Amino acid sequence: MLKIVAIFMRISNIKIKGFRSFGPNEVEIAFKEKLAAFIGLNSAGKTAALEALRKLFGSSLSEREITRQDFHIGKDENFEEISERELSIEVRMDFSEEEQEAVPHFFSNMVVDDLFGDLYIRIRLDATWKKSEIVPQGEIEVRTHFISKPEGAQEQEDSKKPFPNHLRSLIQILYVPAIRKPAEQLKYASGSIMHRVLRKIKSSDQFKHEFDEKIEEINGSFKGLPEFNTVQASITEFWQKFHKDERYRDATLGFGGSDFDSILKKLEIFFNPTGTHKSFGIDELGEGYRSMFYLTLVCSLLDVEEKLAETEETETIGTSRPLLTILAIEEPENHIAPQLLGRVIKILKTISEKENSQVFLSSHTSAIVKRLEPETIFHFRITEKYETEVNAILLPEKTNEAYKYIKEAVHNYPEIYFARLVVIGEGDSEEVIFNRLMSVMNVDFDDNIMTFAPLGHRFVNHIWKLLNVLHIPYITLLDLDIEREGGGWGRVQYALKQLVNIGIDKNELLKLVDDNVLSDEDLDGMHSWSLAGENSIDELNGWVDYLKDHNIFYSSPLDLDFLMLTHYPEHYKKAVPKGGGPRIPDKVKELGEFKEKVKTAVCATLKSEKATGETYSEEERELMIWYNYHFLGRGKPATHIQVLSSMSDKEIEDDLPPVFSEIFRRISSIVN
């Protein structure tokens, strides 16, 4: 009998090729943590990835069965014209052990990349489907084997060694489908969770003797009931009329004896108190509670195995407990109230932290994703070829200042993972305004699976990088901030440098009208370029227009709040409480005080005591009094909500800032 000593195992990667939505090119998913989340829109391949694990490690033949439908069919392929198909599913399993020498005693198929590398095993399922004139579904051959060569090494036929059935008990998978049926797992039947838990119970001879005595008492009591005897006599009478075999002459109605499996099959779980003066069975619970109880069974199983293992001096592989239990759970959010999802994720994290368990889950809801560490998330999408593509979440280096910001950003705005398009702004004002403009422009963000994220800050290039990796298009709206510190040319310089940082060709990006390329020195000094020249603003706006080719737009000349104020001044001036609003001296009678009020407003708006507002018109400088009142002294989103809710769609559309018309045209071109 094989023994183990403190050997812990985990799946470190899975490679899938030709299986369901996974195309002919191998897709590798590498896991650094023991909890991994597969996220993405519907039909992106998340369930296929979980099913791949079940095909490899399922405990029953039905779970491991490969059918014709498991083989990938390409977008433009005609199934009738295909005569043969192949698929493969491979996992790498790494070990953490206290005694290295213990490993070879039970796994002779270990490989290592180099002299000082870690030991690991490779297990691969290969399947081939061939069209057949005899078998309607075609002929399918399935082989599961160890690969005795390190990853990347040349494989020969003798590199593959059959994976023996007696080792299957070492790795077991508990698959929790999207449609939960816990009653099936409560049956004491091979493969169920209840069977795996209850088989830990050991019965002594004394227990069996006492149980038999109790059964006899119960059977004796039933025989005292006249109706019971009538039923018993009738069954025996008709039974004897059907046959004359002396071996089975009498049919006795009663409760069985002490066969331990028979005893365990009679165990049921009930829930009290119910408020109805009777216990509830599992099928009487609501969908949400049934779903949570399914997870309860899994947790209990792992807990029982762990506690009982502590009482044993040595552990028997495959009979006491498996080396690795894989929990693969589809859509843990199903039927569960949002406020309880935090508990569910906490429990799943606890399971993954156990020495002999690993958790894989799939989800397409932001309520789950926001509760997970970004490092554990894998984004699934379907390409134009209708093939699954999988990407890890790209984060800056942990030593980088941007790491914490981006990590918090994706925690707070998990909707970006599921979007077909992300609109990036700088703050809450943009979100309020875009929500209102959706009805004006007849563009529904929800219907088109678009989302808004106020993440256009100094680390925006990391958001761009993340979305590029996930192949999610995006549009960015930034403030131009002319005459503010770092504004104007500084904002354009910032966008150009961020585009370079995400890999845009510098020579193409910085090409000038005379075909020369803006030098690094000129780019580094761009923020100091003057706006006082005759054509300076036109030159600045030329770069602003150019950046639209990269889906970068600007609220010009200052920010979005000022843009809305200059286009709808009368509506914003009306948005004051009774007796409220700024105190503005009369422009004719109190000209000196009025000019001083404007000067003060300009300095406050442009955030500098030296600000003059020379690039702004007289009307714009005067509106800065109202800018101070609404957006520096009150809540920005609240002001926009008040104003926009009071306006009709036509009033908004008649004087809509041109940048919004451009953005919504760009949105339509992307999503359509």
Backbone hydrogen bonds, N-H to C=O, Kabsch-Sander energy under -0.5 kcal/mol:
donor,donor_aa,acceptor,acceptor_aa,energy
4,I,315,E,-1.0
8,F,6,A,-0.6
8,F,96,S,-1.9
10,R,94,D,-2.0
12,S,10,R,-0.6
12,S,92,R,-2.5
13,N,92,R,-1.2
14,I,29,I,-2.0
15,K,90,E,-3.2
16,I,27,V,-2.5
17,K,88,S,-2.4
18,G,23,G,-2.7
20,R,18,G,-0.7
20,R,70,D,-2.8
22,F,19,F,-2.6
23,G,21,S,-0.6
26,E,24,P,-0.5
27,V,16,I,-2.7
28,E,26,E,-0.5
29,I,14,I,-2.6
31,F,12,S,-3.1
32,K,30,A,-0.5
36,A,359,V,-2.1
37,A,376,T,-3.1
38,F,361,L,-3.5
39,I,37,A,-0.6
39,I,378,F,-2.9
40,G,363,S,-0.9
44,A,41,L,-0.9
49,A,45,G,-1.8
50,L,46,K,-1.7
51,E,47,T,-3.1
52,A,48,A,-1.9
53,L,49,A,-1.1
54,R,50,L,-1.5
55,K,51,E,-2.6
56,L,52,A,-1.3
57,F,53,L,-2.6
58,G,54,R,-2.4
64,R,60,S,-1.5
65,E,61,L,-1.0
67,T,65,E,-0.5
70,D,67,T,-1.7
71,F,68,R,-1.6
72,H,18,G,-2.1
75,K,385,K,-0.8
77,E,74,G,-1.2
79,F,77,E,-0.6
81,E,78,N,-1.8
82,I,79,F,-1.6
85,R,129,W,-2.4
87,L,127,A,-2.2
88,S,17,K,-2.6
89,I,125,L,-2.2
90,E,15,K,-2.7
91,V,123,I,-2.5
92,R,13,N,-2.2
93,M,121,I,-2.5
94,D,10,R,-2.1
95,F,119,L,-1.0
96,S,8,F,-2.6
98,E,6,A,-1.2
102,A,99,E,-1.8
103,V,100,Q,-1.5
105,H,102,A,-0.7
106,F,103,V,-1.8
107,F,103,V,-1.7
110,M,107,F,-0.6
111,V,120,Y,-3.0
113,D,118,D,-0.5
117,G,114,D,-1.5
120,Y,111,V,-2.1
121,I,93,M,-2.1
123,I,91,V,-2.3
124,R,145,H,-2.9
125,L,89,I,-3.2
126,D,124,R,-0.5
126,D,143,R,-3.2
127,A,87,L,-2.4
128,T,141,E,-2.4
129,W,85,R,-3.0
130,K,139,E,-2.4
131,K,83,S,-2.7
138,G,135,V,-1.8
139,E,130,K,-2.7
141,E,128,T,-2.4
143,R,126,D,-3.0
145,H,124,R,-2.6
146,F,161,K,-3.5
147,I,122,R,-2.1
148,S,146,F,-0.6
148,S,159,S,-3.1
153,A,150,P,-1.9
159,S,156,Q,-1.8
160,K,157,E,-1.4
161,K,146,F,-2.3
161,K,159,S,-0.6
163,F,144,T,-2.6
167,L,164,P,-1.5
168,R,165,N,-1.8
170,L,167,L,-1.8
171,I,168,R,-1.0
172,Q,324,L,-2.4
173,I,57,F,-0.6
174,L,326,I,-3.7
175,Y,173,I,-0.7
176,V,174,L,-0.6
176,V,328,A,-3.2
180,R,178,A,-0.8
184,E,181,K,-1.5
185,Q,181,K,-0.7
185,Q,182,P,-0.6
186,L,182,P,-1.1
187,K,184,E,-0.6
189,A,187,K,-2.1
192,S,189,A,-2.3
194,M,185,Q,-2.4
195,H,187,K,-0.6
196,R,192,S,-1.8
197,V,193,I,-2.1
198,L,194,M,-3.1
199,R,195,H,-1.7
200,K,197,V,-1.5
201,I,198,L,-1.9
208,K,204,S,-2.0
209,H,205,D,-2.3
210,E,206,Q,-2.5
211,F,207,F,-2.5
212,D,208,K,-2.3
213,E,209,H,-1.9
214,K,210,E,-1.9
215,I,211,F,-2.3
216,E,212,D,-2.2
217,E,213,E,-2.0
218,I,214,K,-2.2
219,N,215,I,-2.7
220,G,216,E,-2.5
221,S,217,E,-2.0
222,F,218,I,-2.1
223,K,219,N,-1.8
224,G,220,G,-0.7
224,G,221,S,-0.8
225,L,222,F,-1.9
229,N,225,L,-1.9
230,T,226,P,-2.0
231,V,227,E,-2.2
232,Q,228,F,-2.6
233,A,229,N,-2.7
234,S,230,T,-2.2
235,I,231,V,-2.3
236,T,232,Q,-2.2
237,E,233,A,-2.4
238,F,234,S,-2.2
239,W,235,I,-2.2
240,Q,236,T,-2.1
241,K,237,E,-1.0
242,F,238,F,-1.0
242,F,239,W,-0.6
243,H,239,W,-0.8
246,E,244,K,-0.5
248,Y,245,D,-1.0
249,R,246,E,-1.1
252,T,250,D,-0.6
254,G,252,T,-0.6
263,I,259,D,-2.0
264,L,260,F,-2.4
265,K,261,D,-1.8
266,K,262,S,-0.6
266,K,263,I,-1.3
267,L,264,L,-1.4
271,F,280,F,-2.0
280,F,271,F,-1.9
284,E,281,G,-1.5
285,L,282,I,-1.2
290,R,286,G,-2.5
291,S,287,E,-2.3
292,M,288,G,-2.1
293,F,289,Y,-2.5
294,Y,290,R,-1.9
295,L,291,S,-1.4
296,T,292,M,-1.8
297,L,293,F,-2.2
298,V,294,Y,-1.5
299,C,295,L,-2.5
300,S,296,T,-2.7
301,L,297,L,-2.5
302,L,298,V,-2.2
303,D,299,C,-2.3
304,V,300,S,-3.0
305,E,301,L,-2.4
306,E,302,L,-1.9
307,K,303,D,-2.6
308,L,304,V,-2.7
309,A,305,E,-1.7
310,E,306,E,-1.2
311,T,307,K,-0.6
311,T,308,L,-0.8
312,E,309,A,-1.0
315,E,4,I,-0.6
317,I,2,L,-1.3
317,I,315,E,-0.6
318,G,321,R,-1.0
319,T,316,T,-1.3
320,S,316,T,-2.4
321,R,316,T,-0.8
323,L,170,L,-1.3
324,L,170,L,-2.1
325,T,356,N,-2.6
326,I,172,Q,-3.2
326,I,324,L,-0.5
327,L,325,T,-0.6
327,L,358,Q,-3.0
328,A,174,L,-2.4
328,A,326,I,-0.7
329,I,327,L,-0.6
329,I,360,F,-2.7
330,E,176,V,-2.9
330,E,328,A,-0.5
331,E,362,S,-1.3
334,N,331,E,-2.3
336,I,333,E,-1.8
340,L,337,A,-2.3
341,L,337,A,-0.6
341,L,338,P,-1.2
343,R,340,L,-0.6
344,V,340,L,-1.7
345,I,341,L,-2.6
346,K,342,G,-2.0
347,I,343,R,-2.4
348,L,344,V,-2.4
349,K,345,I,-2.5
350,T,346,K,-1.9
351,I,347,I,-2.4
352,S,348,L,-2.2
353,E,349,K,-1.3
354,K,351,I,-1.4
357,S,354,K,-1.3
358,Q,325,T,-2.0
359,V,34,K,-2.7
360,F,327,L,-3.1
361,L,36,A,-2.4
362,S,329,I,-1.9
363,S,38,F,-2.4
368,I,365,T,-0.9
369,V,365,T,-1.6
370,K,366,S,-2.4
371,R,368,I,-1.6
372,L,369,V,-2.0
376,T,373,E,-2.1
377,I,374,P,-1.6
378,F,37,A,-2.7
379,H,391,N,-3.3
380,F,39,I,-3.3
380,F,378,F,-0.5
381,R,389,E,-2.0
383,T,381,R,-0.5
383,T,387,E,-2.8
386,Y,383,T,-2.2
388,T,21,S,-2.6
389,E,381,R,-2.9
391,N,379,H,-2.1
393,I,377,I,-1.1
395,L,393,I,-0.6
400,N,397,E,-1.9
403,Y,400,N,-1.5
405,Y,401,E,-0.7
406,I,402,A,-2.8
407,K,403,Y,-2.5
408,E,404,K,-2.3
409,A,405,Y,-2.4
410,V,406,I,-2.4
411,H,407,K,-1.3
412,N,408,E,-2.4
413,Y,409,A,-1.9
416,I,413,Y,-1.6
417,Y,414,P,-1.6
418,F,415,E,-1.3
419,A,416,I,-0.9
420,R,449,I,-3.9
421,L,449,I,-1.0
422,V,473,P,-2.0
423,V,451,T,-2.8
424,I,422,V,-0.6
424,I,475,I,-3.5
425,G,423,V,-0.5
425,G,453,A,-1.9
431,E,427,G,-0.9
432,V,428,D,-2.0
433,I,429,S,-2.5
434,F,430,E,-2.9
435,N,431,E,-2.1
436,R,432,V,-1.5
437,L,433,I,-2.5
438,M,434,F,-1.4
439,S,435,N,-0.5
439,S,436,R,-0.7
440,V,436,R,-1.0
441,M,437,L,-3.0
442,N,438,M,-0.5
443,V,438,M,-2.4
445,F,443,V,-0.7
448,N,444,D,-1.9
449,I,446,D,-1.2
450,M,445,F,-3.5
451,T,421,L,-1.9
453,A,423,V,-2.6
455,L,453,A,-2.3
456,G,425,G,-3.4
457,H,455,L,-1.5
460,V,457,H,-1.8
462,H,459,F,-1.5
463,I,459,F,-1.0
464,W,460,V,-2.5
465,K,461,N,-2.5
466,L,462,H,-2.3
467,L,463,I,-2.5
468,N,464,W,-2.5
469,V,465,K,-2.4
470,L,466,L,-1.8
471,H,468,N,-1.0
472,I,467,L,-2.7
475,I,422,V,-2.3
476,T,551,N,-2.9
477,L,424,I,-3.1
478,L,476,T,-0.5
478,L,553,F,-2.8
480,L,555,S,-2.0
480,L,558,L,-0.6
481,D,558,L,-3.0
482,I,557,P,-2.6
484,R,481,D,-2.0
487,G,484,R,-2.7
488,G,480,L,-3.4
490,G,487,G,-1.8
491,R,488,G,-0.6
492,V,488,G,-1.6
493,Q,489,W,-2.8
494,Y,490,G,-2.2
495,A,491,R,-2.0
496,L,492,V,-2.4
497,K,493,Q,-2.6
498,Q,494,Y,-2.3
499,L,495,A,-2.1
500,V,496,L,-1.9
501,N,497,K,-2.2
502,I,498,Q,-1.2
503,G,500,V,-1.6
504,I,499,L,-2.3
509,L,505,D,-2.8
510,L,506,K,-2.6
511,K,508,E,-1.0
512,L,516,N,-3.8
515,D,512,L,-2.0
518,L,510,L,-2.9
523,L,519,S,-2.6
524,D,520,D,-2.8
525,G,521,E,-1.3
526,M,523,L,-1.2
528,S,525,G,-1.7
529,W,526,M,-2.1
536,S,533,G,-0.8
539,E,535,N,-2.5
540,L,536,S,-2.5
541,N,537,I,-2.7
542,G,538,D,-1.6
543,W,539,E,-1.6
544,V,540,L,-2.2
545,D,541,N,-2.6
546,Y,542,G,-1.8
547,L,543,W,-2.2
548,K,544,V,-0.5
548,K,545,D,-1.0
549,D,546,Y,-1.7
550,H,547,L,-1.5
551,N,548,K,-2.0
552,I,547,L,-1.9
553,F,476,T,-3.4
553,F,551,N,-0.5
555,S,478,L,-2.8
556,S,554,Y,-0.9
563,L,559,D,-2.2
564,M,560,L,-2.4
565,L,561,D,-2.1
566,T,562,F,-2.4
567,H,563,L,-1.2
568,Y,564,M,-2.0
572,Y,568,Y,-1.9
573,K,569,P,-2.1
574,K,570,E,-1.2
575,A,571,H,-0.6
576,V,574,K,-2.4
580,G,577,P,-2.9
584,I,582,P,-0.8
590,E,586,D,-2.1
591,L,588,V,-0.6
594,F,590,E,-2.8
595,K,591,L,-2.8
596,E,592,G,-2.0
597,K,593,E,-2.3
598,V,594,F,-2.5
599,K,595,K,-2.6
600,T,596,E,-2.5
601,A,597,K,-2.2
602,V,598,V,-2.7
603,C,599,K,-2.3
604,A,600,T,-2.2
605,T,601,A,-2.9
606,L,602,V,-2.7
608,S,603,C,-2.2
611,A,608,S,-1.2
616,Y,613,G,-1.7
621,R,617,S,-2.4
622,E,618,E,-2.1
623,L,619,E,-1.8
624,M,620,E,-0.7
624,M,621,R,-0.7
625,I,622,E,-1.5
627,Y,623,L,-2.1
628,N,624,M,-2.2
629,Y,625,I,-1.7
630,H,626,W,-2.9
631,F,627,Y,-2.7
632,L,627,Y,-0.7
632,L,628,N,-1.1
633,G,628,N,-1.1
639,T,635,G,-1.8
640,H,636,K,-2.1
641,I,637,P,-2.7
642,Q,638,A,-2.2
643,V,639,T,-2.4
644,L,640,H,-2.8
645,S,641,I,-2.0
646,S,642,Q,-0.7
646,S,643,V,-0.9
647,M,644,L,-0.8
652,I,648,S,-2.0
653,E,649,D,-2.7
654,D,650,K,-2.5
655,D,651,E,-0.8
655,D,652,I,-0.6
656,L,653,E,-1.2
660,F,657,P,-1.7
661,S,657,P,-1.1
662,E,658,P,-2.3
663,I,659,V,-2.3
664,F,660,F,-2.7
665,R,661,S,-1.8
666,R,662,E,-2.2
667,I,663,I,-2.6
668,S,664,F,-2.1
669,S,665,R,-2.0
670,I,666,R,-1.7
671,V,667,I,-2.7
672,N,668,S,-1.7
